[in-house]
């Protein structure tokens, strides 16, 4: 990390998308970061606007560099879904900081457990952030992925 990266980590924030342009940025980011550009034409995901779901964007220098969706439909935990950081912004701590902010949101909602479907290439990242393998009846979409969780 350098001084510029450290300053950016302090200046980033997580908030809901504000307009159709930001929603389109989310869909594009998900397609590039999660589906390697090979997904179905990724557009509005059916659960994005459900009452127990909240989509957030990670902003740094007025640019969307990450996104995630918090699923509060479970009584025992909050599930983080479609967690993504722009590929060129990976490796600088932004994903870990996005998780930390999301964990604060979860704590503030009175919840103490998080679950996530970790793709195979993200398992090490989640482990470094304090997540561990957990039982969950939902299977990850990635056949080589695992279910992970964290007690806050």
C-alpha positions as CSV (number, residue, x, y, z in Angstrom):
1,X,0.0,0.0,0.0
2,X,1.1,3.5,-0.7
3,X,0.0,6.9,0.7
4,X,-2.5,7.3,-2.1
5,X,-4.1,3.9,-1.5
6,X,-4.2,4.6,2.3
7,X,-6.0,7.9,1.7
8,X,-8.4,6.3,-0.8
9,X,-9.3,3.6,1.8
10,X,-10.3,6.3,4.2
11,X,-12.3,8.1,1.6
12,X,-14.4,5.2,0.3
13,X,-18.0,4.5,1.3
14,X,-20.8,2.1,0.7
15,X,-24.3,3.4,-0.2
16,X,-27.3,2.3,-2.2
17,X,-27.3,3.1,-6.0
18,X,-29.0,6.4,-6.8
19,X,-30.1,6.2,-10.4
20,X,-30.3,4.0,-13.5
21,X,-26.8,4.9,-14.5
22,X,-25.4,3.4,-11.3
23,X,-27.7,0.4,-11.6
24,X,-26.3,-0.2,-15.1
25,X,-22.8,0.1,-13.7
26,X,-23.6,-2.5,-11.1
27,X,-24.9,-5.0,-13.7
28,X,-21.8,-4.4,-15.9
29,X,-19.5,-4.8,-12.9
30,X,-21.2,-8.0,-11.8
31,X,-20.8,-9.4,-15.3
32,X,-17.1,-8.6,-15.6
33,X,-16.1,-9.5,-12.1
34,X,-18.3,-12.4,-11.3
35,X,-19.2,-14.0,-14.6
36,X,-16.0,-13.2,-16.6
37,X,-18.2,-11.5,-19.2
38,X,-19.7,-14.8,-20.2
39,X,-22.9,-14.7,-18.2
40,X,-26.3,-14.3,-19.7
41,X,-26.8,-10.6,-20.6
42,X,-26.7,-9.5,-17.0
43,X,-29.3,-7.0,-16.2
44,X,-31.7,-6.5,-13.3
45,X,-31.5,-9.4,-11.0
46,X,-34.9,-10.5,-9.8
47,X,-34.1,-10.2,-6.1
48,X,-32.3,-6.8,-6.2
49,X,-35.4,-4.8,-5.3
50,X,-37.1,-7.3,-2.9
51,X,-37.9,-5.7,0.5
52,X,-35.4,-7.9,2.4
53,X,-32.6,-7.2,-0.1
54,X,-30.4,-4.1,-0.3
55,X,-27.8,-3.4,-3.0
56,X,-24.9,-1.2,-2.3
57,X,-22.1,0.3,-4.3
58,X,-18.6,0.9,-3.1
59,X,-17.5,4.4,-4.1
60,X,-13.9,5.8,-4.2
61,X,-13.1,9.1,-5.9
62,X,-16.7,9.4,-7.2
63,X,-16.3,6.1,-9.0
64,X,-18.1,2.8,-8.4
65,X,-15.5,0.2,-7.8
66,X,-17.5,-2.5,-6.0
67,X,-20.9,-3.8,-5.2
68,X,-22.7,-6.3,-3.0
69,X,-26.2,-7.2,-2.0
70,X,-27.3,-7.8,1.6
71,X,-30.0,-10.4,1.9
72,X,-31.8,-10.1,5.3
73,X,-34.4,-12.8,4.5
74,X,-32.7,-15.3,6.8
75,X,-33.6,-15.1,10.5
76,X,-30.2,-16.2,11.8
77,X,-27.8,-14.2,9.6
78,X,-27.4,-11.8,6.7
79,X,-26.2,-13.2,3.4
80,X,-23.8,-11.2,1.3
81,X,-24.5,-11.8,-2.4
82,X,-23.0,-10.8,-5.7
83,X,-19.9,-9.4,-3.9
84,X,-17.7,-7.9,-6.6
85,X,-14.8,-5.5,-7.0
86,X,-13.6,-4.1,-10.3
87,X,-10.7,-6.4,-11.4
88,X,-8.2,-3.6,-11.8
89,X,-9.0,-2.4,-8.2
90,X,-8.3,-5.8,-6.6
91,X,-5.3,-6.4,-4.4
92,X,-5.3,-2.9,-2.7
93,X,-7.6,-3.6,0.3
94,X,-10.8,-2.3,-1.2
95,X,-12.7,-5.6,-1.0
96,X,-11.7,-6.2,2.6
97,X,-12.8,-2.6,3.4
98,X,-16.1,-3.1,1.7
99,X,-16.7,-6.3,3.8
100,X,-15.7,-4.4,7.0
101,X,-18.2,-1.6,6.2
102,X,-20.9,-4.2,5.3
103,X,-20.2,-6.0,8.6
104,X,-20.7,-2.7,10.5
105,X,-24.1,-2.3,8.7
106,X,-25.0,-5.9,9.8
107,X,-24.0,-5.2,13.4
108,X,-26.0,-2.0,13.4
109,X,-29.1,-4.0,12.3
110,X,-28.7,-6.1,15.4
111,X,-27.4,-9.2,13.5
112,X,-24.2,-11.0,14.5
113,X,-23.7,-13.6,11.7
114,X,-22.9,-13.3,8.0
115,X,-22.9,-15.9,5.2
116,X,-21.5,-15.8,1.7
117,X,-21.1,-18.2,-1.2
118,X,-17.4,-18.0,-2.0
119,X,-16.2,-18.7,-5.5
120,X,-13.1,-20.9,-5.6
121,X,-10.9,-17.9,-6.5
122,X,-12.2,-15.9,-3.5
123,X,-11.9,-18.5,-0.7
124,X,-8.5,-17.2,0.3
125,X,-9.7,-13.6,0.4
126,X,-12.6,-14.5,2.7
127,X,-10.3,-16.5,5.0
128,X,-8.0,-13.6,5.3
129,X,-11.0,-11.5,6.3
130,X,-11.9,-13.9,9.1
131,X,-14.5,-16.0,7.3
132,X,-14.6,-19.8,7.7
133,X,-16.5,-22.7,6.1
134,X,-20.0,-23.1,7.3
135,X,-23.0,-25.3,6.8
136,X,-25.8,-23.7,4.7
137,X,-28.6,-25.4,2.8
138,X,-28.0,-23.2,-0.2
139,X,-25.3,-24.4,-2.5
140,X,-22.9,-21.9,-4.1
141,X,-23.3,-21.4,-7.9
142,X,-19.6,-22.1,-8.4
143,X,-19.4,-26.0,-8.2
144,X,-15.9,-25.5,-6.7
145,X,-17.0,-22.8,-4.3
146,X,-17.9,-23.2,-0.6
147,X,-20.2,-21.6,1.9
148,X,-18.4,-19.3,4.3
149,X,-19.5,-17.3,7.3
150,X,-18.3,-15.0,10.1
151,X,-19.6,-14.3,13.6
152,X,-19.3,-10.6,14.3
